[in-house]
Amino acid sequence: METPMKYGISITKNPNPKAKPDPASLGFGDVFTDHMFILDYDEGEGWHDARIEPYAPICLDPAAAVFHYAQEMFEGLKAYRTVDGGLKLFRPDMNAKRTTRTSDRLCIPRIDEGFYVDAMRALIDVDRDWAPDYDGTSLYIRPFVIATEPFLGVRPSRQYKFIIIISPVGPYYKGGLAPTRIFVEDEYTRAALGGTGYAKIGGNYAASLKSQMKAHALGFTQVLWLDGAERKYVEEIGTSNAFFVMDGEVLTAPLGGTILPGVTRDSVLTLLDGWGVPVKEERFTIEEVFDSYDAGELSEVFASGTAAVISPVGELRWKDRSMVINDGKIGDLSQRLYDGITGIQSGRLPDTYGWTVDL
Ligand SMILES: *Cc1c(COP(=O)(O)O)cnc(C)c1O
């Protein structure tokens, strides 16, 4: 196979491309494109051998550190088809920066942020034909780093692989924005001060599954996480950031180490600021949220994240207290934020903040 170089990345084309799925029936994360990007790290040599290869299983030693001590991190972002038939990434520099912060927390060697974005671009370019062109669909990009050194001692690995895979995905909401039912988790917690809450790592997700299962068993969509110390302060909703509209003001938890700094969260805050909507990034308790509801001042609750962009909350349950928000319908501000962000992503609205990168 010929191996042309792009950004110093060798490319081996897949001789057996797969049939593309029906774009109307795409789900999330169960179909993968024909290629993957791989970069190796060895202590003393640094990151090396950037390559795009046919998508295939990888071979690892059973003693590889990632299997034992979870030295692993990941990212998630999307490439969107635009109304004029183009393809755009949304703020990939933010994912590259977050990768650096997460890597530092897990003692994973840094990857150059510019190269990180170039690697994504090169891979998307090779699998460009996979970008579905159907309302609400996109290419979900999953970069991740795993510790691969075969060694059972506890210390940072001396070998890693940085891999990027791509999955064509369907719209998060098949029948329009559907409000969720959220259960306030007061038993398990997601993050503690000094811990890894701000890092995007598999370990945080593994620790959250128990609560998610509990919420599902009780008939809820997701959990709302409270702070790890007092189980009082509102932190996040599932794997997304949480926003509350109280008395005309938008409240969200501050980035104090336990909150994952979402790219969508930052985009929401920027848009709200531009619209002149008052916002507070301050700690607030779940009690205050329910009191605000009882006083008739809580008008909207929503979650933000790459997967759904804006996810309105229709119902919140905390112990024996329960609330139905905005009659279980999406609120005006939630809708406006959803339209604003997806409008920029799809090229329907002007990209005034310079957030998108053409592919
Ligand atoms: C990924 C993630 C988010 C959302 O981040 P985005 O960059 O907006 O997708 C929020 N909370 C947690 C815990 C996450 O892992």
The ligand as a Tripos MOL2 file, in Angstrom:
@<TRIPOS>MOLECULE
LIG
   15    15     1     0     0
SMALL
NO_CHARGES

@<TRIPOS>ATOM
      1 C1        -17.4710   15.4690   28.5200 C.3       1 LIG1
      2 C2        -18.1710   15.8900   29.7510 C.ar      1 LIG1
      3 C3        -18.9680   17.0500   29.8060 C.ar      1 LIG1
      4 C4        -19.2970   17.8870   28.6010 C.3       1 LIG1
      5 O1        -18.2090   18.4130   27.9460 O.3       1 LIG1
      6 P1        -18.3620   18.9470   26.4460 P.3       1 LIG1
      7 O2        -16.9830   19.3570   26.0960 O.co2     1 LIG1
      8 O3        -19.3420   20.0400   26.4630 O.co2     1 LIG1
      9 O4        -18.8410   17.7710   25.6390 O.co2     1 LIG1
     10 C5        -19.5120   17.4180   31.0300 C.ar      1 LIG1
     11 N1        -19.3330   16.6760   32.1340 N.ar      1 LIG1
     12 C6        -18.5980   15.5310   32.1170 C.ar      1 LIG1
     13 C7        -18.4400   14.7630   33.3690 C.3       1 LIG1
     14 C8        -17.9950   15.1050   30.9270 C.ar      1 LIG1
     15 O5        -17.2760   13.9910   30.9260 O.3       1 LIG1
@<TRIPOS>BOND
     1     1     2 1
     2     2     3 ar
     3     2    14 ar
     4     3     4 1
     5     3    10 ar
     6     4     5 1
     7     5     6 1
     8     6     7 2
     9     6     8 1
    10     6     9 1
    11    10    11 ar
    12    11    12 ar
    13    12    13 1
    14    12    14 ar
    15    14    15 1
@<TRIPOS>SUBSTRUCTURE
     1 LIG1         1 GROUP 0 **** ****
